[in-house]
Amino acid sequence: MFWNEDSTRLPERMAREYLTHLYRDNLFATGGFDIDGKAVSLDDIKIPHYVVACEKDHIAPWDASFRGLSRLKGGGHFVLAQSGHIAGIVNHPDKKKYGYWVSDETPGDLDAWRAGTTAVEGSWWPDWASWLGRRSGKKIDAAESFPKSTPRLEPAPGRYVRE
């Protein structure tokens, strides 16, 4: 569990408010989370969403994540990954570890959803990439998205990735 020793790399006030308001007080679920002077909640999300939960997650239990999905508008896709909090998320396809359950249906009942799922071997990442691809525009080279006047320092991904 060495990752627990990592710093948050967030400013102290931001980390404190994040943990206090979103986790301890659960203000995003109750409608009291303030963003730029406006109270927002889960009910305000009206875009397609891909939700991943982990079967053995001791921090964010999958059944709670599933119930939260019912509050979102815009169409959802729920994936239940095997393993726990970190291993279920950081599950690279090349490792061929763990698996996941998925269904195109999102009934309100946990047991009905689980009974109607398909078990898939390996990482959920390819499913996510496919889901994103169906909702994305035409692929363009990243350099095309910058004005021609923007100087290129070096080829991607850049030295900060390699150092």
DSSP file (Angstrom, degrees, kcal/mol; ACC not computed):
  #  RESIDUE AA STRUCTURE BP1 BP2  ACC     N-H-->O    O-->H-N    N-H-->O    O-->H-N    TCO  KAPPA ALPHA  PHI   PSI    X-CA   Y-CA   Z-CA
    1    1 A M    >         0   0    0      0, 0.0     3,-1.7     0, 0.0     4,-0.3   0.000 360.0 360.0 360.0  36.4    0.0    0.0    0.0
    2    2 A F  G >   +     0   0    0      1,-0.3     3,-2.1     2,-0.2     4,-0.3   0.774 360.0  73.9 -62.3 -25.3    2.9    2.4   -0.7
    3    3 A W  G >  S+     0   0    0      1,-0.3     3,-1.4     2,-0.2    -1,-0.3   0.772  82.9  69.8 -61.6 -22.6    0.6    4.6   -2.8
    4    4 A N  G <  S+     0   0    0     -3,-1.7    -1,-0.3     1,-0.3    -2,-0.2   0.743  91.5  60.4 -64.5 -21.0   -0.9    5.8    0.5
    5    5 A E  G <  S+     0   0    0     -3,-2.1    -1,-0.3    -4,-0.3    -2,-0.2   0.614  82.7 105.9 -81.1 -12.5    2.4    7.5    1.1
    6    6 A D  S <  S-     0   0    0     -3,-1.4     2,-0.1    -4,-0.3    -3,-0.0  -0.366  74.7-118.3 -67.5 145.3    2.0    9.7   -2.0
    7    7 A S        -     0   0    0      1,-0.1    -1,-0.1    -2,-0.1    -2,-0.0  -0.413  18.3-120.9 -77.0 162.2    1.0   13.3   -1.6
    8    8 A T        -     0   0    0      2,-0.2    -1,-0.1    -2,-0.1    -2,-0.1   0.720  27.8-142.0 -76.0 -20.5   -2.2   14.5   -3.0
    9    9 A R        +     0   0    0      1,-0.3    -1,-0.0     0, 0.0    -2,-0.0   0.812  63.4 118.8  57.5  31.1   -0.4   17.1   -5.2
   10   10 A L  S    S-     0   0    0      2,-0.0    -1,-0.3     1,-0.0    -2,-0.2  -0.927  77.8 -94.8-119.5 148.0   -3.4   19.5   -4.5
   11   11 A P     >  -     0   0    0      0, 0.0     4,-2.7     0, 0.0     5,-0.2  -0.342  41.6-113.9 -57.4 146.1   -3.2   22.8   -2.7
   12   12 A E  H  > S+     0   0    0      1,-0.2     4,-2.5     2,-0.2     5,-0.2   0.884 114.3  47.9 -53.6 -47.0   -4.0   22.3    1.0
   13   13 A R  H  > S+     0   0    0      1,-0.2     4,-2.7     2,-0.2     5,-0.2   0.909 112.5  49.3 -64.2 -41.2   -7.2   24.2    1.0
   14   14 A M  H  > S+     0   0    0      2,-0.2     4,-2.6     1,-0.2    -2,-0.2   0.932 112.4  47.4 -63.6 -45.4   -8.5   22.4   -2.1
   15   15 A A  H  X S+     0   0    0     -4,-2.7     4,-2.4     2,-0.2     5,-0.2   0.917 113.5  48.5 -61.7 -43.9   -7.6   19.0   -0.6
   16   16 A R  H  X S+     0   0    0     -4,-2.5     4,-2.6    -5,-0.2     5,-0.2   0.932 114.5  44.1 -63.1 -46.9   -9.3   19.9    2.7
   17   17 A E  H  X>S+     0   0    0     -4,-2.7     4,-2.9     2,-0.2     5,-0.6   0.890 112.5  53.5 -66.8 -38.1  -12.5   21.2    1.0
   18   18 A Y  I  X>S+     0   0    0     -4,-2.6     4,-1.7    -5,-0.2     5,-0.8   0.951 114.9  39.8 -59.0 -50.9  -12.6   18.3   -1.4
   19   19 A L  I  X>S+     0   0    0     -4,-2.4     5,-2.5    -5,-0.2     4,-0.6   0.882 121.1  44.2 -69.0 -38.1  -12.4   15.7    1.5
   20   20 A T  I  <>S+     0   0    0     -4,-2.6     5,-2.8    -5,-0.2     6,-0.3   0.965 122.5  32.3 -71.3 -53.3  -14.7   17.7    3.8
   21   21 A H  I  <5S+     0   0    0     -4,-2.9     6,-2.9    -5,-0.2     7,-0.4   0.884 128.4  33.6 -77.7 -39.7  -17.5   18.7    1.3
   22   22 A L  I  <<S+     0   0    0     -4,-1.7    -3,-0.2    -5,-0.6     7,-0.2   0.873 131.6  23.1 -86.9 -37.4  -17.5   15.8   -1.1
   23   23 A Y  I  <<S+     0   0    0     -5,-0.8    -3,-0.2    -4,-0.6    -4,-0.1   0.931 128.7  32.1 -94.8 -62.1  -16.7   12.9    1.2
   24   24 A R  I   <S+     0   0    0     -5,-2.5    -3,-0.2     1,-0.2    -4,-0.2   0.952 133.6  27.7 -64.9 -49.9  -17.5   13.7    4.8
   25   25 A D  S   <S-     0   0    0     -5,-2.8    -1,-0.2    -6,-0.2    -4,-0.2   0.619  88.9-145.4 -91.5 -12.9  -20.5   15.9    4.3
   26   26 A N    >>  +     0   0    0     -6,-0.3     4,-1.2     1,-0.1     3,-0.7   0.846  37.5 160.2  54.9  39.2  -21.6   14.4    0.9
   27   27 A L  H 3>> +     0   0    0     -6,-2.9     5,-1.8     1,-0.2     4,-1.1   0.762  63.3  61.6 -68.0 -26.1  -22.8   17.8   -0.3
   28   28 A F  H 345S+     0   0    0     -7,-0.4    14,-1.7     1,-0.2    -1,-0.2   0.850 107.1  46.3 -68.9 -31.4  -22.7   16.9   -4.0
   29   29 A A  H <45S+     0   0    0     -3,-0.7    -1,-0.2    12,-0.2    -2,-0.2   0.811 116.0  44.7 -76.8 -30.5  -25.4   14.2   -3.3
   30   30 A T  H  <5S-     0   0    0     -4,-1.2    -2,-0.2    -5,-0.1    -1,-0.2   0.508 113.4-110.1 -96.4  -4.1  -27.6   16.5   -1.2
   31   31 A G  T  <5S+     0   0    0     -4,-1.1    -3,-0.2     9,-0.2    10,-0.1   0.602  89.9 106.0  91.1  11.2  -27.4   19.6   -3.4
   32   32 A G      < +     0   0    0     -5,-1.8     2,-0.6    -6,-0.1    -4,-0.2   0.246  39.4 118.7-108.2  13.8  -25.3   21.8   -1.2
   33   33 A F  E     -A   40   0A   0      7,-1.2     7,-3.2    -6,-1.0     2,-0.5  -0.710  56.0-144.1 -85.1 123.2  -22.0   21.7   -3.1
   34   34 A D  E     +A   39   0A   0     -2,-0.6     2,-0.5     5,-0.2     5,-0.2  -0.746  22.6 175.8 -95.5 125.9  -21.1   25.2   -4.1
   35   35 A I  E >  S-A   38   0A   0      3,-2.6     3,-1.4    -2,-0.5    -2,-0.0  -0.964  78.1 -24.5-126.5 114.1  -19.4   25.9   -7.4
   36   36 A D  T 3  S-     0   0    0     -2,-0.5    -1,-0.1     1,-0.3     3,-0.1   0.879 128.3 -46.9  52.9  43.5  -18.8   29.6   -8.2
   37   37 A G  T 3  S+     0   0    0      1,-0.2     2,-0.4     0, 0.0    -1,-0.3   0.515 118.2 105.3  82.8   4.7  -21.7   30.7   -6.0
   38   38 A K  E <   -A   35   0A   0     -3,-1.4    -3,-2.6    -5,-0.0     2,-0.4  -0.974  68.3-129.1-122.5 130.4  -24.2   28.1   -7.3
   39   39 A A  E     -A   34   0A   0     -2,-0.4     2,-0.3    -5,-0.2    -5,-0.2  -0.612  34.3-177.5 -74.7 128.8  -25.3   25.0   -5.4
   40   40 A V  E     +A   33   0A   0     -7,-3.2    -7,-1.2    -2,-0.4     2,-0.3  -0.880   7.4 176.7-127.1 159.1  -25.0   21.9   -7.6
   41   41 A S    >   -     0   0    0     -2,-0.3     3,-1.8   -10,-0.1     4,-0.3  -0.899  50.2 -85.5-149.0 176.9  -25.8   18.2   -7.1
   42   42 A L  G >  S+     0   0    0    -14,-1.7     3,-1.7    -2,-0.3    31,-0.3   0.841 120.9  66.9 -54.9 -34.8  -25.8   14.9   -8.9
   43   43 A D  G 3  S+     0   0    0      1,-0.3    -1,-0.3   -14,-0.1   -14,-0.1   0.686  91.1  63.6 -63.5 -17.7  -29.3   15.8  -10.2
   44   44 A D  G <  S+     0   0    0     -3,-1.8     2,-0.6    28,-0.1    -1,-0.3   0.578  75.6 101.9 -84.1  -9.6  -27.7   18.5  -12.3
   45   45 A I    <   +     0   0    0     -3,-1.7    28,-3.0    -4,-0.3     4,-0.1  -0.665  38.0 162.9 -81.9 116.6  -25.6   16.1  -14.5
   46   46 A K        +     0   0    0     -2,-0.6    28,-0.2    26,-0.2    -1,-0.1  -0.145  40.1  93.4-128.4  36.8  -27.4   15.8  -17.8
   47   47 A I  S    S-     0   0    0     26,-0.5    28,-0.1     1,-0.1    26,-0.0  -0.875  86.5 -80.9-125.3 159.1  -24.7   14.3  -20.1
   48   48 A P        -     0   0    0      0, 0.0     2,-0.4     0, 0.0    28,-0.2  -0.297  53.6-165.3 -57.4 144.3  -23.9   10.8  -21.0
   49   49 A H  E     -b   76   0B   0     26,-2.0    28,-1.8    23,-0.1     2,-0.6  -0.994  23.4-152.5-141.4 143.3  -21.7    9.1  -18.3
   50   50 A Y  E     -b   77   0B   0     -2,-0.4     2,-0.5    26,-0.2    28,-0.2  -0.968  22.4-166.3-113.0 114.1  -19.6    6.0  -18.0
   51   51 A V  E     -b   78   0B   0     26,-3.0    28,-2.7    -2,-0.6     2,-0.5  -0.905   5.7-170.7-111.6 126.6  -19.5    4.9  -14.4
   52   52 A V  E     +b   79   0B   0     -2,-0.5     2,-0.3    26,-0.2    28,-0.2  -0.957   8.0 173.6-115.2 131.4  -16.9    2.3  -13.1
   53   53 A A  E     -b   80   0B   0     26,-2.3    28,-3.3    -2,-0.5     2,-0.5  -0.915  26.5-125.2-128.8 160.3  -17.1    0.8   -9.7
   54   54 A C  E >   -b   81   0B   0      6,-0.5     3,-1.8    -2,-0.3     8,-0.5  -0.916  11.1-135.9-114.0 133.2  -15.0   -2.0   -8.2
   55   55 A E  T 3  S+     0   0    0     26,-3.4     7,-0.2    -2,-0.5    29,-0.2   0.821 104.5  32.4 -53.8 -39.8  -16.5   -5.1   -6.7
   56   56 A K  T 3  S+     0   0    0     27,-3.1     2,-0.5    25,-0.2    29,-0.5  -0.041  81.2 144.5-112.3  31.2  -14.3   -5.1   -3.6
   57   57 A D    <   -     0   0    0     -3,-1.8     5,-0.2    27,-0.3    27,-0.1  -0.594  28.5-171.9 -74.8 119.5  -13.9   -1.4   -3.1
   58   58 A H  S    S+     0   0    0     -2,-0.5    -1,-0.2     1,-0.1    26,-0.0   0.551  83.5  45.2 -88.1  -8.7  -13.8   -0.6    0.6
   59   59 A I  S    S+     0   0    0      1,-0.2    -1,-0.1     0, 0.0    -2,-0.1   0.831 126.1  22.2-101.2 -44.6  -13.9    3.2    0.0
   60   60 A A  S    S-     0   0    0     -6,-0.1    -6,-0.5     4,-0.0    -1,-0.2  -0.775  85.2-145.7-125.0  85.0  -16.6    3.6   -2.6
   61   61 A P    >>  -     0   0    0      0, 0.0     4,-1.9     0, 0.0     3,-0.6  -0.197  13.9-128.9 -55.7 138.3  -18.8    0.5   -2.4
   62   62 A W  H 3> S+     0   0    0     -8,-0.5     4,-2.6     1,-0.3     5,-0.2   0.830 105.2  58.4 -62.7 -33.1  -20.2   -0.5   -5.8
   63   63 A D  H 3> S+     0   0    0      1,-0.2     4,-2.1     2,-0.2    -1,-0.3   0.877 106.9  48.3 -66.3 -34.4  -23.8   -0.7   -4.7
   64   64 A A  H <> S+     0   0    0     -3,-0.6     4,-2.0     2,-0.2    -1,-0.2   0.898 111.3  50.5 -69.1 -40.3  -23.7    2.9   -3.6
   65   65 A S  H  X S+     0   0    0     -4,-1.9     4,-1.3     2,-0.2    -2,-0.2   0.912 110.1  50.8 -61.7 -42.2  -22.1    3.9   -6.9
   66   66 A F  H  X S+     0   0    0     -4,-2.6     4,-0.7     1,-0.2     3,-0.4   0.919 108.9  50.1 -62.3 -44.9  -24.8    2.1   -8.7
   67   67 A R  H >< S+     0   0    0     -4,-2.1     3,-0.9     1,-0.2     4,-0.3   0.877 106.2  56.6 -62.8 -36.3  -27.6    3.8   -6.8
   68   68 A G  H >< S+     0   0    0     -4,-2.0     3,-1.6     1,-0.2     4,-0.4   0.818  94.9  67.6 -63.4 -30.4  -26.0    7.2   -7.5
   69   69 A L  H >< S+     0   0    0     -4,-1.3     3,-1.3    -3,-0.4    -1,-0.2   0.823  88.1  65.8 -58.5 -33.1  -26.3    6.4  -11.2
   70   70 A S  T << S+     0   0    0     -3,-0.9    -1,-0.3    -4,-0.7    -2,-0.2   0.692  96.8  56.7 -65.7 -17.2  -30.1    6.6  -11.0
   71   71 A R  T <  S+     0   0    0     -3,-1.6    -1,-0.3    -4,-0.3     2,-0.2   0.641  89.3  90.7 -88.0 -15.2  -29.8   10.3  -10.2
   72   72 A L    <   -     0   0    0     -3,-1.3     2,-0.3    -4,-0.4     3,-0.2  -0.581  62.5-152.7 -85.8 143.7  -27.8   11.2  -13.3
   73   73 A K        +     0   0    0    -28,-3.0   -26,-0.5   -31,-0.3    -2,-0.1  -0.715  65.2  59.6-106.0 161.3  -29.6   12.3  -16.5
   74   74 A G  S    S-     0   0    0     -2,-0.3    -1,-0.1   -28,-0.2   -28,-0.1   0.432 111.0 -65.7 105.1  -0.6  -28.3   11.9  -20.1
   75   75 A G        -     0   0    0     -3,-0.2   -26,-2.0   -27,-0.2     2,-0.3   0.498  55.9-143.9  91.1 125.6  -27.9    8.1  -20.3
   76   76 A G  E     -b   49   0B   0    -28,-0.2     2,-0.4    28,-0.1   -26,-0.2  -0.828  13.1-156.0-126.2 162.2  -25.4    6.0  -18.4
   77   77 A H  E     -b   50   0B   0    -28,-1.8   -26,-3.0    -2,-0.3     2,-0.5  -0.978  18.2-160.1-135.3 117.9  -23.2    3.0  -18.8
   78   78 A F  E     -bC  51 103B   0     25,-0.5    25,-0.8    -2,-0.4     2,-0.4  -0.877   7.9-175.0-108.6 131.6  -22.3    1.1  -15.6
   79   79 A V  E     -bC  52 102B   0    -28,-2.7   -26,-2.3    -2,-0.5     2,-0.7  -0.985  12.3-155.7-124.8 132.0  -19.3   -1.2  -15.4
   80   80 A L  E     -bC  53 101B   0     21,-2.5    21,-2.5    -2,-0.4     2,-0.2  -0.926  16.6-158.6-109.9 110.3  -18.5   -3.3  -12.3
   81   81 A A  E     -bC  54 100B   0    -28,-3.3   -26,-3.4    -2,-0.7    19,-0.3  -0.582  17.1-116.9 -87.1 147.2  -14.8   -4.2  -12.3
   82   82 A Q  S    S+     0   0    0     17,-2.8    -1,-0.1    -2,-0.2     2,-0.1  -0.363  76.6  29.9 -72.7 162.9  -13.3   -7.1  -10.3
   83   83 A S  S    S-     0   0    0    -29,-0.1   -27,-3.1    -2,-0.1   -26,-0.2  -0.322  91.6 -53.4  83.4-162.8  -10.9   -6.4   -7.5
   84   84 A G     >  -     0   0    0    -29,-0.2     4,-2.0   -28,-0.1     5,-0.3  -0.135  67.2 -59.1-107.6-163.6  -10.6   -3.5   -5.2
   85   85 A H  T  4 S+     0   0    0    -29,-0.5     4,-0.2     1,-0.2   -28,-0.1   0.801 127.0  14.6 -50.0 -47.6  -10.3    0.3   -5.1
   86   86 A I  T >> S+     0   0    0      2,-0.1     4,-3.1     3,-0.1     3,-1.0   0.879 123.7  54.2 -97.6 -49.7   -7.1    0.7   -7.0
   87   87 A A  T 34 S+     0   0    0      1,-0.3    -2,-0.2     2,-0.2    -5,-0.1   0.822 106.0  54.9 -60.2 -32.9   -6.5   -2.6   -8.7
   88   88 A G  T 3< S+     0   0    0     -4,-2.0    36,-0.3     1,-0.1    -1,-0.3   0.792 117.0  36.2 -70.9 -26.7   -9.9   -2.6  -10.4
   89   89 A I  T <4 S+     0   0    0     -3,-1.0     2,-1.9    -5,-0.3    -2,-0.2   0.896 113.7  53.7 -89.8 -49.6   -9.3    0.8  -11.9
   90   90 A V  S  < S+     0   0    0     -4,-3.1     2,-0.5     1,-0.1    -1,-0.2  -0.512  74.3 134.2 -88.0  70.5   -5.6    0.6  -12.7
   91   91 A N        -     0   0    0     -2,-1.9    34,-0.4    -3,-0.3    33,-0.1  -0.761  43.6-155.3-124.4  80.3   -6.0   -2.6  -14.7
   92   92 A H    >>  -     0   0    0     -2,-0.5     3,-1.5     1,-0.1     4,-0.6  -0.287  19.0-127.4 -61.4 137.7   -4.1   -2.2  -17.9
   93   93 A P  G >4 S+     0   0    0      0, 0.0     3,-0.9     0, 0.0    -1,-0.1   0.815 106.1  62.2 -56.5 -32.8   -5.3   -4.4  -20.8
   94   94 A D  G 34 S+     0   0    0      1,-0.2    -2,-0.1     2,-0.1    28,-0.0   0.753  95.2  61.4 -66.6 -22.6   -1.8   -5.8  -21.4
   95   95 A K  G <4 S-     0   0    0     -3,-1.5    -1,-0.2     2,-0.1     3,-0.1   0.739  89.9-149.1 -77.2 -22.2   -1.7   -7.4  -18.0
   96   96 A K    <<  +     0   0    0     -3,-0.9     2,-0.3    -4,-0.6    26,-0.1   0.889  46.0 142.2  53.1  43.8   -4.8   -9.6  -18.7
   97   97 A K        -     0   0    0     -5,-0.4    -1,-0.2    24,-0.1    -2,-0.1  -0.799  48.8  -7.9-111.1 156.3   -5.8   -9.4  -15.0
   98   98 A Y        -     0   0    0     -2,-0.3    24,-2.1    -3,-0.1     2,-0.3   0.120  66.0-139.9  55.4-170.7   -9.3   -9.2  -13.5
   99   99 A G  E     - D   0 121B   0     22,-0.2   -17,-2.8   -19,-0.0     2,-0.3  -0.840   7.1-129.9-161.5-165.6  -12.4   -8.7  -15.5
  100  100 A Y  E     -CD  81 120B   0     20,-2.4    20,-3.2    -2,-0.3     2,-0.4  -0.985   8.7-126.3-158.2 164.5  -15.6   -6.8  -15.4
  101  101 A W  E     +CD  80 119B   0    -21,-2.5   -21,-2.5    -2,-0.3     2,-0.3  -0.935  31.0 174.8-116.4 141.5  -19.4   -7.1  -15.7
  102  102 A V  E     +CD  79 118B   0     16,-1.8    16,-2.7    -2,-0.4     2,-0.3  -0.991  11.8 177.5-147.0 151.1  -21.4   -4.9  -18.0
  103  103 A S  E     -C   78   0B   0    -25,-0.8   -25,-0.5    -2,-0.3    14,-0.1  -0.982  31.2-138.2-150.6 146.2  -24.9   -4.4  -19.3
  104  104 A D  S    S+     0   0    0     -2,-0.3     2,-0.3   -27,-0.1   -28,-0.1   0.639  87.8  80.4 -77.8 -13.5  -26.6   -2.0  -21.6
  105  105 A E        -     0   0    0     11,-0.2   -27,-0.2     8,-0.1    -2,-0.1  -0.668  60.0-166.1 -92.2 147.9  -29.5   -1.9  -19.2
  106  106 A T        +     0   0    0     -2,-0.3     7,-0.0   -29,-0.1    -1,-0.0  -0.513  16.6 176.7-130.4  67.1  -29.5    0.2  -16.0
  107  107 A P        -     0   0    0      0, 0.0     6,-0.1     0, 0.0   -37,-0.1  -0.304  39.0-119.8 -66.1 157.5  -32.5   -1.1  -14.0
  108  108 A G  S    S+     0   0    0      4,-0.1     2,-0.5   -38,-0.0   -38,-0.1   0.691  91.4  85.5 -70.9 -18.3  -32.9    0.5  -10.5
  109  109 A D     >  -     0   0    0      1,-0.1     4,-2.3     2,-0.0     5,-0.2  -0.752  67.7-151.7 -92.8 124.8  -32.5   -2.9   -8.8
  110  110 A L  H  > S+     0   0    0     -2,-0.5     4,-2.7     1,-0.2     5,-0.2   0.909  96.3  48.5 -58.1 -46.7  -29.0   -4.0   -8.0
  111  111 A D  H  > S+     0   0    0      1,-0.2     4,-2.3     2,-0.2    -1,-0.2   0.883 110.9  50.5 -66.4 -37.9  -29.8   -7.7   -8.2
  112  112 A A  H  > S+     0   0    0      2,-0.2     4,-1.3     1,-0.2    -1,-0.2   0.908 111.7  48.4 -65.7 -41.4  -31.6   -7.4  -11.5
  113  113 A W  H >< S+     0   0    0     -4,-2.3     3,-0.6     1,-0.2     4,-0.2   0.959 112.6  47.3 -62.3 -49.5  -28.7   -5.5  -13.0
  114  114 A R  H >< S+     0   0    0     -4,-2.7     3,-1.2     1,-0.3    -2,-0.2   0.881 110.1  53.1 -61.1 -39.2  -26.2   -8.0  -11.8
  115  115 A A  H 3< S+     0   0    0     -4,-2.3    -1,-0.3     1,-0.2    -2,-0.2   0.789 110.6  48.4 -67.0 -26.7  -28.3  -10.9  -13.1
  116  116 A G  T << S+     0   0    0     -4,-1.3    -1,-0.2    -3,-0.6    -2,-0.2   0.296  91.2 109.5 -97.1  10.1  -28.5   -9.3  -16.6
  117  117 A T    <   -     0   0    0     -3,-1.2     2,-0.5    -4,-0.2   -14,-0.2  -0.387  61.9-132.7 -86.1 163.5  -24.8   -8.6  -17.0
  118  118 A T  E     -D  102   0B   0    -16,-2.7   -16,-1.8    -2,-0.1     2,-0.4  -0.959  20.5-132.1-110.0 131.3  -22.2  -10.1  -19.2
  119  119 A A  E     -D  101   0B   0     -2,-0.5     2,-0.4   -18,-0.2   -18,-0.2  -0.712  24.8-168.5 -83.5 132.0  -18.9  -11.1  -17.7
  120  120 A V  E     -D  100   0B   0    -20,-3.2   -20,-2.4    -2,-0.4     2,-0.2  -0.978  16.3-130.1-123.8 132.8  -15.9   -9.9  -19.7
  121  121 A E  E     +D   99   0B   0     -2,-0.4   -22,-0.2   -22,-0.2   -23,-0.1  -0.542  67.9  12.4 -79.3 146.5  -12.3  -11.0  -19.2
  122  122 A G  S    S-     0   0    0    -24,-2.1    -2,-0.1    -2,-0.2   -28,-0.1  -0.274 103.5 -13.3  88.7-171.9   -9.6   -8.4  -18.9
  123  123 A S        -     0   0    0    -30,-0.1     4,-0.3     1,-0.1   -23,-0.1  -0.258  44.4-139.8 -69.2 148.3   -9.6   -4.7  -18.4
  124  124 A W  S  > S+     0   0    0    -36,-0.3     4,-2.1     1,-0.2     3,-0.5   0.553  84.3  94.6 -79.9  -9.8  -12.6   -2.5  -18.8
  125  125 A W  H  > S+     0   0    0    -34,-0.4     4,-2.7     1,-0.2     5,-0.2   0.881  80.3  51.6 -54.5 -45.2  -10.4    0.1  -20.6
  126  126 A P  H  > S+     0   0    0      0, 0.0     4,-2.3     0, 0.0    -1,-0.2   0.880 109.0  52.1 -61.8 -34.8  -11.2   -1.1  -24.1
  127  127 A D  H  > S+     0   0    0     -3,-0.5     4,-2.5    -4,-0.3    -2,-0.2   0.914 110.7  48.0 -63.6 -41.9  -14.9   -0.9  -23.4
  128  128 A W  H  X S+     0   0    0     -4,-2.1     4,-3.0     2,-0.2     5,-0.2   0.921 110.1  51.3 -63.5 -45.5  -14.4    2.7  -22.2
  129  129 A A  H  X S+     0   0    0     -4,-2.7     4,-2.5     1,-0.2    -1,-0.2   0.900 112.0  47.5 -60.1 -40.8  -12.4    3.6  -25.3
  130  130 A S  H  X S+     0   0    0     -4,-2.3     4,-1.9     2,-0.2    -1,-0.2   0.924 111.7  50.0 -65.4 -44.6  -15.2    2.1  -27.5
  131  131 A W  H  X S+     0   0    0     -4,-2.5     4,-0.5     1,-0.2    -2,-0.2   0.921 114.0  45.1 -59.9 -45.7  -17.9    4.0  -25.5
  132  132 A L  H >< S+     0   0    0     -4,-3.0     3,-1.3     1,-0.2     4,-0.5   0.907 108.9  57.1 -64.3 -41.6  -15.9    7.3  -25.8
  133  133 A G  H >< S+     0   0    0     -4,-2.5     3,-0.9     1,-0.3    -1,-0.2   0.856 101.9  54.9 -59.2 -37.5  -15.3    6.7  -29.5
  134  134 A R  H 3< S+     0   0    0     -4,-1.9    -1,-0.3     1,-0.2    -2,-0.2   0.678 115.2  40.5 -69.7 -16.2  -19.0    6.4  -30.3
  135  135 A R  T << S+     0   0    0     -3,-1.3     2,-0.2    -4,-0.5    -1,-0.2   0.319 100.2  92.2-113.0   5.2  -19.5    9.8  -28.7
  136  136 A S    <   -     0   0    0     -3,-0.9     3,-0.1    -4,-0.5    -3,-0.0  -0.653  69.0-122.8-103.7 157.5  -16.5   11.6  -30.0
  137  137 A G        -     0   0    0     -2,-0.2    -1,-0.1     1,-0.2     2,-0.1  -0.021  57.8 -47.0 -79.4-169.0  -16.0   13.7  -33.1
  138  138 A K        -     0   0    0      1,-0.1     2,-0.2    -2,-0.0    -1,-0.2  -0.366  64.5-112.3 -62.7 137.1  -13.5   13.2  -35.9
  139  139 A K        -     0   0    0     -3,-0.1     2,-0.3    -2,-0.1    -1,-0.1  -0.529  40.1-179.3 -72.6 136.3   -9.9   12.4  -34.6
  140  140 A I        -     0   0    0     -2,-0.2     2,-0.1    -3,-0.1     5,-0.1  -0.956  36.6 -94.9-132.0 154.4   -7.4   15.2  -35.4
  141  141 A D    >>  -     0   0    0     -2,-0.3     3,-1.6     1,-0.1     4,-0.6  -0.461  35.5-124.8 -63.9 137.0   -3.8   15.5  -34.7
  142  142 A A  G >4 S+     0   0    0      1,-0.3     3,-1.4     2,-0.2     4,-0.3   0.845 109.9  61.8 -55.3 -35.3   -3.3   17.4  -31.5
  143  143 A A  G >4 S+     0   0    0      1,-0.3     3,-1.2     2,-0.2    -1,-0.3   0.807  94.6  62.7 -62.8 -28.5   -1.1   19.9  -33.3
  144  144 A E  G <4 S+     0   0    0     -3,-1.6    -1,-0.3     1,-0.2    -2,-0.2   0.721  93.5  63.5 -68.8 -19.9   -4.0   20.9  -35.5
  145  145 A S  G << S+     0   0    0     -3,-1.4    -1,-0.2    -4,-0.6    -2,-0.2   0.582  92.9  75.2 -83.2  -8.0   -5.9   22.1  -32.5
  146  146 A F  S <  S-     0   0    0     -3,-1.2     0, 0.0    -4,-0.3     0, 0.0  -0.758  93.9 -98.9-101.6 149.1   -3.4   24.9  -31.8
  147  147 A P    >   -     0   0    0      0, 0.0     3,-2.1     0, 0.0    -1,-0.1  -0.323  32.4-117.5 -60.2 148.3   -3.0   28.1  -33.7
  148  148 A K  T 3  S+     0   0    0      1,-0.3    -2,-0.0    -4,-0.1    -4,-0.0   0.768 113.7  65.2 -58.8 -25.2   -0.2   28.0  -36.3
  149  149 A S  T 3  S+     0   0    0      2,-0.1    -1,-0.3     0, 0.0    -3,-0.0   0.597  77.6  99.8 -76.1 -10.0    1.4   30.9  -34.4
  150  150 A T  S <  S-     0   0    0     -3,-2.1     2,-0.1     1,-0.0    -4,-0.1  -0.671  77.0-129.6 -79.0 119.7    1.9   28.6  -31.3
  151  151 A P        -     0   0    0      0, 0.0     2,-0.6     0, 0.0    -2,-0.1  -0.427  11.9-129.6 -71.6 142.5    5.5   27.4  -31.4
  152  152 A R        -     0   0    0      1,-0.2    -9,-0.0    -2,-0.1     0, 0.0  -0.813  16.8-167.8 -89.9 124.1    6.2   23.6  -31.0
  153  153 A L        -     0   0    0     -2,-0.6    -1,-0.2     1,-0.3     5,-0.0   0.881  64.8 -36.2 -79.7 -40.0    8.8   23.0  -28.3
  154  154 A E  S    S-     0   0    0      3,-0.0    -1,-0.3     4,-0.0     0, 0.0  -0.957  78.0 -66.8-172.7 166.1    9.4   19.3  -29.2
  155  155 A P  S >  S-     0   0    0      0, 0.0     3,-1.0     0, 0.0     4,-0.0  -0.307  74.4 -62.2 -65.1 150.3    7.5   16.2  -30.4
  156  156 A A  T 3  S+     0   0    0      1,-0.3     3,-0.0     2,-0.1     0, 0.0  -0.367 114.9  36.6 -64.4 150.1    4.9   14.7  -28.1
  157  157 A P  T 3  S-     0   0    0      0, 0.0    -1,-0.3     0, 0.0     3,-0.1  -0.997  96.3-140.1 -88.0  -3.0    4.7   13.4  -25.5
  158  158 A G    X>  -     0   0    0     -3,-1.0     3,-1.3     1,-0.1     4,-0.8   0.014  27.1 -83.8  97.9 153.6    7.4   15.9  -24.3
  159  159 A R  H 3> S+     0   0    0      1,-0.3     4,-1.9     2,-0.2     3,-0.3   0.775 118.3  71.7 -67.4 -25.7   10.4   15.6  -22.1
  160  160 A Y  H 34 S+     0   0    0      1,-0.2    -1,-0.3     2,-0.2    -2,-0.1   0.801  98.0  51.6 -62.3 -24.6    8.4   16.0  -18.9
  161  161 A V  H <4 S+     0   0    0     -3,-1.3    -1,-0.2     1,-0.2    -2,-0.2   0.860 114.3  41.7 -75.5 -35.8    7.0   12.6  -19.5
  162  162 A R  H  <        0   0    0     -4,-0.8    -2,-0.2    -3,-0.3    -1,-0.2   0.649 360.0 360.0 -88.1 -16.3   10.3   10.9  -19.9
  163  163 A E     <        0   0    0     -4,-1.9    -1,-0.2     0, 0.0    -2,-0.1   0.457 360.0 360.0 -95.9 360.0   12.2   12.7  -17.1
